[in-house]
């Protein structure tokens, strides 16, 4: 568990845990009597997207209040790295900021005999952030492509638009194992190469990207909305013009569809067999989905609409 990420999650988890426990007598002490029979023990392994990571950590910490013998470990090796472990049978659940790829990870899972279920857990507003002193406020989708696409020669803001400042650009973007990288490379604009520029500083840890952008004049990067919100005092989020004018990333614009094309779904993938056979995995995932809206809000994510949440609950109940 990354130390920086852990510090980011803990305050929200503590507040949420307090709220959930106020109505219970005796707090989270060791259960006794009738409650003892309801206790579950065992381990759960989760890995994958650094974007979804804070939600999965929060769910684990909150579950501990009710099920102290369930041990959940959450890693953040990126969506692609997480799917590799998941399809190798090394994890029970996989966090993902994009759907599993039909031409890459899915056949590996199929060959290994791993059946899985996709569960949407939140919505994200992929945020393009710059150093707070940069005199740029909005980019068109075409300009976003010119900034990040493979083969781009743009290295100064003035080269992107004559009205922009004459300032060198430093790039901080997710690594290639990141679902955030894949989403930007494949879904935001028409990109035949399906790759982003290579002359960048990259990391699977979004906190590293935040530090790079906030500490470098002229810098730009992109990551999940919750990472921007947590660091809004030292970053500036750019508005994006998807054809209907400049729109800022926010809970409201992601939910109403106006923050296009950078609003995206976030997922947890469940190994069906491990869910049905491992009581600890079932306990964790059931708790996660039951408290999904609260967990999303308290960790800075955008909760699902009622319709999407019903779909997630239906998918979970359909695991056999």
HELIX and SHEET records of a PDB file:
HELIX    1   1 UNK A    3  UNK A   21  1                                  19    
HELIX    2   2 UNK A   33  UNK A   38  5                                   6    
HELIX    3   3 UNK A   50  UNK A   66  1                                  17    
HELIX    4   4 UNK A   79  UNK A   87  1                                   9    
HELIX    5   5 UNK A  105  UNK A  111  1                                   7    
HELIX    6   6 UNK A  141  UNK A  148  1                                   8    
HELIX    7   7 UNK A  157  UNK A  160  1                                   4    
HELIX    8   8 UNK A  179  UNK A  186  1                                   8    
HELIX    9   9 UNK A  206  UNK A  214  1                                   9    
HELIX   10  10 UNK A  225  UNK A  230  1                                   6    
HELIX   11  11 UNK A  251  UNK A  256  1                                   6    
HELIX   12  12 UNK A  272  UNK A  277  1                                   6    
HELIX   13  13 UNK A  279  UNK A  290  1                                  12    
HELIX   14  14 UNK A  292  UNK A  298  1                                   7    
HELIX   15  15 UNK A  306  UNK A  317  1                                  12    
SHEET    1   A 5 UNK A  70  UNK A  74  0                                        
SHEET    2   A 5 UNK A  42  UNK A  48  1                                        
SHEET    3   A 5 UNK A  93  UNK A  96  1                                        
SHEET    4   A 5 UNK A 263  UNK A 271 -1                                        
SHEET    5   A 5 UNK A 116  UNK A 125 -1                                        
SHEET    1   B 5 UNK A 201  UNK A 203  0                                        
SHEET    2   B 5 UNK A 170  UNK A 174  1                                        
SHEET    3   B 5 UNK A 219  UNK A 223  1                                        
SHEET    4   B 5 UNK A 127  UNK A 131 -1                                        
SHEET    5   B 5 UNK A 235  UNK A 237 -1                                        
SHEET    1   C 3 UNK A 138  UNK A 140  0                                        
SHEET    2   C 3 UNK A 239  UNK A 241  1                                        
SHEET    3   C 3 UNK A 246  UNK A 247 -1                                        
END                                                                             
